[in-house]
Amino acid sequence: MFNLRGLLAGAAFLAASGALQACAGPCGGCGPAPAPAPAPCTRTITVYEMVPEHYETTRTTYKTEYVNETYTAYRTECVPEVRTCTKTVYKKVPEYRDECRTTYKCITVQEPRCVTKKVCTWKEVTTVHKKWVDQGHYECRMVPCKDFFGGFKKKGCGDCCEPCCPPMKEKKVWVPCKVCVETPCTKKVKCWETVSHTEMVCVKKSIPCHETVKVCTYRCVPECVTHTYTVNVSRCVPYTATRCVAKCVPVCEKVTACRMVCKPVTKVVPVTECCASPCCDDCGGHKKGFSLGGLFSKKSSCCD
């Protein structure tokens, strides 16, 4: 915004000075002036710009520092400890006594027993064998005659329309008659028969025997016993240890910072003048005597 204001002020100043120079002729009028030698024309203007500015300031930062500290730790140790306890113990005491026991002895004795056996015998069995026999006979029958080609011969009857009878001949024909004939057949068959008889068999028997035996039994007797034993007991023992701890420590330090500041800046700008011609009187040459490189020109004139 400051740069635009500076440019507008410089442009207005240059426009006023250019118009006065264009109207000033050799006699002080607005007549045409002689063409001077080409020389660069510059103007000094003031412009506001953002300029970097360095300054010193103080800031707080945090740094990590490692510090050794002492603390109390605990460890477990096993300490032997002697203990005494009283407990009841049962002892076995033997006792002997006489007992009467019955035992059994095995002896062999012969006894009559009824025994069953299977005996093999042969028996005659008569069976009937059936057979079918053809007991037929021949009979004489009249059959039609056949020609050489196997067909029946026909007897010609002329123009008669009635069917004619074929010639017949006598032939023997077998007449079957099947009869079942039964034939007896005798054969021997093996058979097993069960026969019972009495015989002497050896049998084992148990005979009871009574005897006196000396038996030992045990009786439990209670007894109090004192027992001493050692036990390892766990205990927590404190001790001093050292460890390294990280801590954040604030630190103040001076730094150089940079900031942008709006300041007026003086600049030298080149200015171009327009040509002086007769047509400038008609088209308003006093208004268009300069053009800052065509920056603010809105229309084209006859002086261009």
C-alpha positions in Angstrom: 0.0 0.0 0.0 2.9 2.3 0.9 4.6 1.5 -2.4 1.5 2.4 -4.5 1.1 5.7 -2.7 4.7 6.6 -3.4 4.4 5.7 -7.1 1.2 7.8 -7.5 2.9 10.9 -5.8 6.0 10.6 -8.0 3.9 10.2 -11.2 1.8 13.3 -10.4 5.0 15.3 -9.7 6.5 14.2 -13.0 3.3 14.9 -15.0 3.2 18.5 -13.7 6.9 19.2 -14.4 6.6 17.6 -17.9 3.6 19.7 -18.8 5.4 23.0 -17.8 8.4 22.0 -19.9 6.3 21.2 -23.0 4.5 24.6 -22.8 7.7 26.6 -22.3 8.9 27.7 -25.8 11.9 29.8 -26.8 9.8 33.0 -26.2 8.0 31.9 -23.2 5.0 30.7 -25.1 3.6 27.3 -26.0 5.3 27.2 -29.4 7.3 24.3 -30.7 10.7 23.9 -29.0 13.8 22.8 -30.7 14.6 19.1 -30.3 17.2 18.8 -27.6 19.9 16.1 -27.6 18.7 12.8 -26.3 19.7 12.5 -22.6 18.4 10.2 -19.8 15.9 11.9 -17.5 15.6 10.5 -13.9 13.4 11.3 -10.9 14.0 10.5 -7.2 11.0 9.0 -5.5 10.3 7.7 -2.0 8.8 4.2 -1.7 7.7 2.2 1.5 9.1 -1.3 1.6 9.4 -4.2 4.1 13.0 -4.2 5.2 14.5 -7.0 7.4 15.6 -5.8 10.8 17.8 -7.9 13.2 17.4 -7.6 16.9 18.5 -9.4 20.1 16.1 -11.2 22.4 16.0 -13.7 25.2 14.3 -17.1 25.1 13.9 -20.1 27.5 14.7 -23.6 26.3 14.7 -26.9 28.0 17.8 -29.2 28.0 18.0 -32.8 29.2 20.6 -33.4 31.9 21.5 -36.7 33.5 21.8 -36.6 37.3 22.9 -39.4 39.6 20.6 -39.9 42.6 20.6 -42.2 45.6 17.6 -44.2 46.6 16.7 -47.1 48.9 16.2 -50.5 47.2 15.1 -53.9 48.7 16.4 -57.4 47.9 15.3 -60.8 49.1 17.7 -63.0 51.1 17.2 -66.5 52.4 18.2 -66.7 56.1 18.4 -70.1 57.9 16.2 -70.5 61.0 16.1 -73.3 63.5 12.6 -74.5 64.5 11.3 -77.1 66.9 8.1 -79.0 66.7 6.4 -81.8 68.6 4.5 -84.5 66.7 2.9 -87.9 67.5 4.5 -91.0 66.0 2.9 -94.4 65.9 5.1 -97.5 66.4 4.1 -101.0 65.6 4.5 -103.5 68.4 4.3 -107.3 67.5 1.9 -109.6 69.4 1.8 -113.4 69.0 -1.2 -115.6 69.5 -2.5 -119.2 68.6 -5.2 -119.6 66.0 -7.1 -122.7 64.8 -7.3 -122.8 61.1 -8.9 -125.2 58.7 -7.0 -126.3 55.6 -8.2 -128.6 52.8 -6.2 -131.5 51.2 -7.0 -132.9 47.8 -7.1 -136.7 47.4 -8.0 -139.0 44.5 -11.0 -141.4 44.8 -12.6 -143.8 42.3 -16.4 -143.5 42.0 -18.9 -145.2 39.7 -20.3 -142.8 37.1 -22.9 -143.2 34.3 -21.1 -142.3 31.1 -22.7 -141.7 27.7 -20.8 -142.5 24.5 -21.6 -142.3 20.8 -21.4 -145.6 18.9 -21.2 -145.9 15.1 -23.6 -148.4 13.4 -24.5 -149.3 9.8 -28.1 -149.7 8.8 -29.8 -150.8 5.6 -32.1 -148.1 4.1 -34.4 -148.8 1.1 -35.2 -145.8 -1.1 -37.4 -145.6 -4.2 -35.8 -144.2 -7.4 -38.3 -142.5 -9.7 -37.7 -142.4 -13.5 -40.0 -141.1 -16.3 -40.3 -143.6 -19.2 -41.9 -142.9 -22.6 -44.3 -145.8 -23.3 -45.9 -144.5 -26.5 -46.8 -146.3 -29.7 -47.0 -145.7 -33.5 -50.3 -145.0 -35.2 -51.1 -144.8 -38.9 -52.5 -141.4 -39.9 -53.4 -139.6 -43.2 -51.2 -136.6 -43.9 -51.1 -134.3 -47.0 -48.5 -135.0 -49.6 -45.6 -132.5 -50.1 -44.0 -131.7 -53.5 -40.3 -131.5 -54.2 -40.0 -127.9 -52.9 -41.7 -128.6 -49.7 -45.1 -127.2 -50.5 -48.4 -129.1 -50.6 -49.6 -130.5 -53.9 -53.0 -129.3 -55.1 -55.2 -131.3 -57.3 -56.5 -129.4 -60.3 -60.2 -128.9 -60.6 -60.5 -126.9 -63.9 -62.6 -123.9 -63.7 -64.2 -124.8 -60.4 -64.2 -122.0 -57.9 -64.4 -124.2 -54.8 -61.2 -125.0 -52.9 -59.7 -128.3 -53.8 -58.5 -130.9 -51.2 -54.7 -131.7 -51.3 -53.7 -135.4 -51.9 -53.3 -137.5 -48.8 -51.0 -140.3 -47.9 -50.7 -142.8 -45.0 -47.9 -142.3 -42.5 -46.8 -143.8 -39.2 -46.8 -141.2 -36.3 -45.3 -141.7 -32.8 -47.8 -141.0 -30.0 -45.9 -140.3 -26.7 -47.1 -141.6 -23.3 -44.8 -140.8 -20.4 -45.1 -143.0 -17.3 -43.3 -142.6 -13.9 -41.5 -145.9 -13.0 -40.5 -146.4 -9.4 -37.5 -148.7 -8.7 -36.6 -149.7 -5.1 -32.9 -149.2 -4.1 -31.3 -150.7 -0.9 -28.1 -149.2 0.6 -26.2 -149.0 3.9 -26.1 -145.7 5.8 -23.7 -144.8 8.7 -25.5 -143.8 11.9 -24.4 -142.7 15.4 -26.2 -143.9 18.4 -25.9 -142.8 22.0 -25.2 -145.6 24.5 -25.1 -145.1 28.3 -23.1 -147.4 30.6 -21.5 -147.3 34.1 -17.8 -147.2 34.7 -15.3 -146.3 37.4 -14.0 -142.7 37.2 -11.1 -141.1 39.2 -12.4 -138.1 41.1 -10.5 -135.5 43.3 -12.0 -134.6 46.6 -11.0 -132.0 49.2 -10.8 -133.2 52.8 -10.8 -130.6 55.6 -7.9 -130.7 58.1 -7.9 -128.7 61.4 -4.6 -127.4 62.8 -3.3 -124.8 65.3 -1.1 -122.0 63.9 1.0 -119.3 65.8 0.1 -115.9 64.3 1.9 -112.6 64.7 -0.1 -109.4 64.7 1.0 -105.7 65.1 -0.5 -103.1 67.3 0.0 -99.3 66.8 1.3 -97.5 69.9 1.3 -93.6 69.9 4.5 -91.8 71.0 5.3 -88.1 71.3 8.6 -87.0 69.6 10.3 -83.6 69.5 11.8 -82.8 66.2 14.3 -80.0 65.4 14.7 -78.8 61.8 16.2 -75.8 59.9 14.1 -73.7 57.5 15.3 -71.0 55.0 13.2 -67.9 55.5 12.9 -65.2 52.9 13.4 -61.6 54.2 13.5 -58.2 52.5 16.8 -56.4 53.2 17.1 -52.6 52.4 20.3 -51.3 50.7 21.4 -48.0 49.2 21.7 -47.8 45.3 22.5 -45.1 42.8 20.8 -44.5 39.5 21.0 -42.0 36.6 17.9 -39.9 36.1 17.2 -37.6 33.1 15.8 -34.2 34.0 14.6 -31.2 31.9 16.3 -28.0 33.0 15.1 -24.6 31.7 18.0 -22.5 30.2 17.7 -18.7 29.3 19.8 -17.8 26.2 20.2 -14.7 24.0 19.5 -15.0 20.3 19.4 -12.7 17.3 16.0 -12.6 15.5 14.9 -11.1 12.3 11.7 -9.2 11.6 10.2 -7.3 8.7 9.7 -3.5 9.2 8.0 -1.1 6.8 10.5 1.8 6.1 10.7 4.6 3.4 13.2 3.9 0.7 14.5 6.5 -1.8 14.8 5.3 -5.4 15.9 6.9 -8.7 13.4 6.2 -11.5 14.0 7.0 -15.3 11.5 9.4 -17.0 10.8 9.5 -20.8 9.4 12.8 -22.4 7.1 12.8 -25.4 7.9 14.5 -28.8 6.7 18.1 -29.4 4.6 18.3 -32.6 1.9 20.7 -33.9 -0.8 18.2 -33.3 -0.1 18.3 -29.6 -2.2 21.6 -29.5 -5.2 19.8 -30.8 -5.0 16.6 -28.8 -3.9 18.2 -25.6 -0.2 17.9 -25.6 0.1 19.7 -22.3 -1.7 16.8 -20.7 0.3 14.1 -22.5 3.8 15.4 -22.4 5.2 12.4 -20.5 4.4 8.8 -20.0 6.6 7.0 -17.4 7.3 4.3 -19.9 3.6 4.0 -20.8 2.6 3.0 -17.3 -0.2 5.5 -16.8 -1.2 6.1 -20.5 -4.8 5.2 -21.1 -5.3 6.4 -24.7 -3.1 6.6 -27.8 -2.5 10.1 -29.2 -1.2 11.5 -32.4 2.1 12.2 -30.6 2.9 8.6 -30.3 
